[in-house]
């Protein structure tokens, strides 16, 4: 457990279905000591968001929206995902609980990350103590939103002064400062001083983990200045070496593909077979690392994947993304395996051979001899 250790600021990337979300969960539980709630299937102390083309700085930090109150309209500041995560981390340091917090950003490059982060970009630089090297200024409305995210009741009084839990800011500051000094809570004092000066930085107990899908064509470019402020972790796609080294996840090795009423296939062999087939045609596939698939490219229900799922998702992915520019490898593979000339003019022509295609892909792969049984 990482109580006072190095904060994590990492981007995880790899092929679709590779298990990026599972890796985040492992990092959170094993390294940050964050509990995973089995009942709700969520990580505690964690704020999650997903970037997309319409996601903005206001969604990330906060925005002012109209709110009806009786016959009048007032404007209320709604804190964004970053502010909410920061508020949880700040509150913990003031209370001295010693827990870690996590902001998870899925699909980082599907939004304009540089514009979304805005001035927060400066905070990604961290010193040896894992606090941000720099600070950024807050408006009064952003400060109120941050206090509300910390669990306080903050508002602007009728005479335009900030009130915290019914007290003016100066009284709140004096009372809290005295309390923190008695407790020798230096982290809490550091937070309090930042807030007094209308500034923020990222503390050591707040980690940020993002994911990207490099195979997605409709993505925003991440510039080098943004990239170098993160650690990067690549999750390799399944390959035959994983089978030979007995590295297929146990939960995956038990998943079967129901080919037809009388025939079942091992899903892990289908995944590896697809990836080996893709790699064998590397000369005509651009960015081949992005085009392979992970164990969870298709999600099983009760350890079963249907042929319809393969047809609807996997076959279309191969046709539309992997071999979008050149269908010759698909034509040659099917022609060789079926012993006759195959023409693939339309997607419907390809889908017609789903069962034979996936059967031969599966049979090309070595079995997990210690685990497999003949169906």
N, C-alpha and C positions, 0 to 999 in steps of 0.2 A: 504493500500500500504506500502511496506517495503522499505523505502528509505535508512535508515541507520540501519535497524534491523538485525536480525540474518540471515546469509546466509543459504541456504538449501543445504544439502548434503545427499541425500536420495535414497534408493533403494525401488522401488514399485514392489510388486510381488503378484501373485494370479493366478487363473485358466485362461485358454485361453479364450479370448473374454470377459473378466471381465470389461474392460474399463480402462486399465492402461494409454493409451494415453490421454483419456478424463480427467483422474485425473491429469496428468501433466499439461494439459491446464488449469484446474481449479486452481492449485497451482500457476502457472505462472501469471494468470490474477488477482486472488484474493489476493495473498500474495506478489508477487513480483512486481505487477503493470505493467506487460508486456502486451502490447496490442495484441489482436488476430485479424488478418486481415481476415475479412469474404470473401473478394473477392478472395484472394489467398489461403484461408483456412490454414494459417500458423501463428505461433507466431513470432512477431517481436523480435529483439535483441536475437535471438536464433540460435545456431548451433546444428544440429542433425547429429548423426552418428549411424550406426548399427554394432555391433561387430559380427564377424563370424570367422570360423577356420583359414582363410587366412589373417585376419586383424592383422597388426603388429604395433610396436612402431613407425615405420616410417610413417604409415598412421595416427597415432594419433598425433605425434609431428611434423614430417616433414621429407622430403627426398630430396636427390640431384638427379636430373634427367638430361640427356642430352637434349640440345635444339639447333636446327639448326639456324645458323645466317649467311646467305649468303653461302659461301663455307666452313665455319668452323663450328665446334661444340663447344658450350659452355655448362657449367653445371649450372643449376639454382636450387635454393632451393625452394621447394614447401611446404608451411606450412600445417600441419595437422589440424584436427578438434579441438584439444585442443588449439593449438597455435592460431588458428583463433578466437576462443572464448575469449582467454586471451587477444588478441590484441584489440578486441572490448571493453572489460572491461577497459583495461589500457587507451585507447584513451579517453573514457568517463571521467575517473578520471582526466586526464590531462586537458581536456576541461571543467571540473566542471559541467557537465550536471546533474549528480545525478540520472542516470537511472540504472536499474538492467539488468543483462545479464544471459543467461542460456545455459548450455551445456547439451544436452539430449543424453543419450547413451541407445539405445534399444538393447535388447538381450545381456546384459552384460556378461552373463556366456556362451554364444556360442563362445566367443573368449577366449584366454588365458589372462585374465585380468591382472594378475601379470606381465606377460611379456610385455603386451601392455603399461601399465602405466610406467614400468621401474622405473627410478629415480623420476618420477612425483608422485609416491606413497607417498613419504615423504611429499608432499604438502597437502595431505588430512587431516593431523592434523592441527586444527585451534585453535587460541587463542581466548580469550574473545571478542576481537575486530573483529573477523571473518576473519582476515587475516591468512594465513598459518603460523604455528609456525616456520617452517624451510624454507630455500631457497635452490634452486639447481642451478648449474652452466649452462651457455649457451655457446655453441661454437659461433664463429663469424658468421657462416652461419645461425645458429638458431636465433641469434640476428637480423640479416638482415631479415629473414623470419618474425620475430615478428614485427619489424618496418613496414614491408609491410602490415601486417595484421592490423596494427594500422592506415593505410591510408597514411603513408609516402612513399616516393620513396627512398628506401635504396639500396645501392649497394657497391661493393668493387671497389675502384678506381684502375687505372693502377699501382699506387705505393703501392697497397695493404693496403690502409687505407679505413675505412668505411665512406661512404658519406651518409648524410641524406638530402634529398631535395636539392642536389647540394652543400651542405656545409660539411666540414669535421666534424667528430663527436664532437670534442672538442668545435668548434664554435656553433654547434647546442645545445650542452649541456649548454654552458654559456648563450646563448640567452634565451633558454627555462627556465632555472633555474631562471634567473632574472625576467622573466615574471610571473612565478608561485609565486615567493616571493612577488611581487607587489600585486598579487591577494590573498595572504595568503592561497594558495591552498596546504595544507599540504599533502593531498593524492597524488596530482600530483607530489610534490617534492619527496615523498617516492618512487613512480614509477620511476622517473627519476634517483634517486640514485641507485636503483636496476639495471637499464639498464646500467648505467655507469660501474657498477661492474660486468657486464655480468652475472647477476643472475635474477631469477624470483621467485615469490611466487603467490599464489592465493589471490586476493583481496576480500574485503567484498562484492563487487557488482557482483561477479560471483558465481552463484549457479550451482550445478551439480545434475541432477536427472537421475537415471538409472532404467531400468526395467529388470526383469528376468522372464522367464517362467520355473518354477520348474518342469513342466510336461515333458519337453523335455528330452529325454534320451541321446542325443548326446551333452552333455554339459561339460564344464570345471568346476573343483572344485574351489570354492572360499575359501581360507584359512581364519582362524579365525582372523589373524592380519589385513587382508584386510576388512573383514566384520565389525569389530568393529569401523572402521573409518566412518561408515555410519549410518544414521538413517534408520529404516526399517518400511515400511507401508504395511500391508497385506489387500488386498481387498477381502472381503468374497464373496463366490459364492451365487447366488440367491437361496432362500429357501422359504418354505411356510410362515415362519415368516414375510418375506417381503410383502407378499400378505395380511396377517392378519393386519399388521401395515400400510397398504396402502403406501408402500415404493417402489412400482414398478415405475421406471421412466416413466413419461408421454409419452415420445417419444416411449417407448417400449410397453406400454399398448395398443397402437393403431396399432401395427404390427400384421398382420395376416399371417397364413400359409395356402396357397391354396392347400388343400388336394386333391381335384378333382374338376370337373366342378360344382358340386352341394354342396360341403362341404368346410367350412373354419374353422380353429382353431385359437385360440389366441396363439401367439408365446410365450408370457411370461409364459403361463401355460405349454407349451412344455418344456421350459428351466427348470422351477422348477420341473416338473415331472421327467425329466431326472436326475436331481441332487438328488431328493429324492429316486429314484430308485437306483442310484449309492450308496448313503449312506446306503440304506437298505441291501446292499451286502458288507458292509465294511470289513467283516471277510476275504474275499478272494481278496480284492483289496489293493495293496500296495500304500502308500502315497496318501490316498484318497482325501486329500485337493487339490492335483494337478490335479486330474482326472475329477473334476466337470467342468461345462462350464458356461460361462458368458452370459449376455444378447446379446452381439454382437458376439457370436461364429460364427453365420452366418449373413452376412450383407443383410439387406432388400433393395429392390429397389422399391421406391415409396410405402413404408410400406407393401410390399408383399414379402414373402419368398415362393419359389416353393418347391414342393415335390421332384423335381430332386435335388435341393440343399441339402435337408435333406438326400437324398439317397447317394449323392456323398461325403458329408463331415461328417455329424453327424453319420450316420450308420457305415461308415468306421472307424471313431474315436472310437466308442463303441466296434467294433469288433477287431480292430488292437491294440488299446492302453489300453482302460479301462478293457476289459474282454479278454485280449490277452492270459492269462494263463488258464482261465477256462470259458467255454461258458455255463455252466449249468444254471446260472441265466437267461440268455437270453432264453434258451430252456424252462425253467420252466415258465417264465412269459408268453411267447407266448402260451404254451400249456394250461395254466390255463385260459387265456383270450379267446382263440379260442375254448376251450372245446375239444381238440383232441391232440394226441401225435404229437409233432413237432420235426423233426430232422434237426439239423443245422450242416452239414458236411463241407460245404464251405461257403465263404462269399456270394456267389450267392444265397444260400438257405436263408440266413438272409435277404438280400436285397429284396427278393421276398415278404417279409412280412412288408415292410416299412410302407405302409399305415395303416395297422391294428395296428402295433406296436406303431406308434406315436399317433394314435387316442386314444388308451387305456392309454398311458402315459399322454396325455392331460386330459382325463376324470377323472384321479385319483386325480386331483388337484382342490382345492377350487377356486371359481371364485372371481374376484374383483366385488362384487355385485353392488357397486355404479357406476361402469364403464361399465361392460359387458352387452351386449344385445345378445339375441339369434340370430344366423345367420339364 
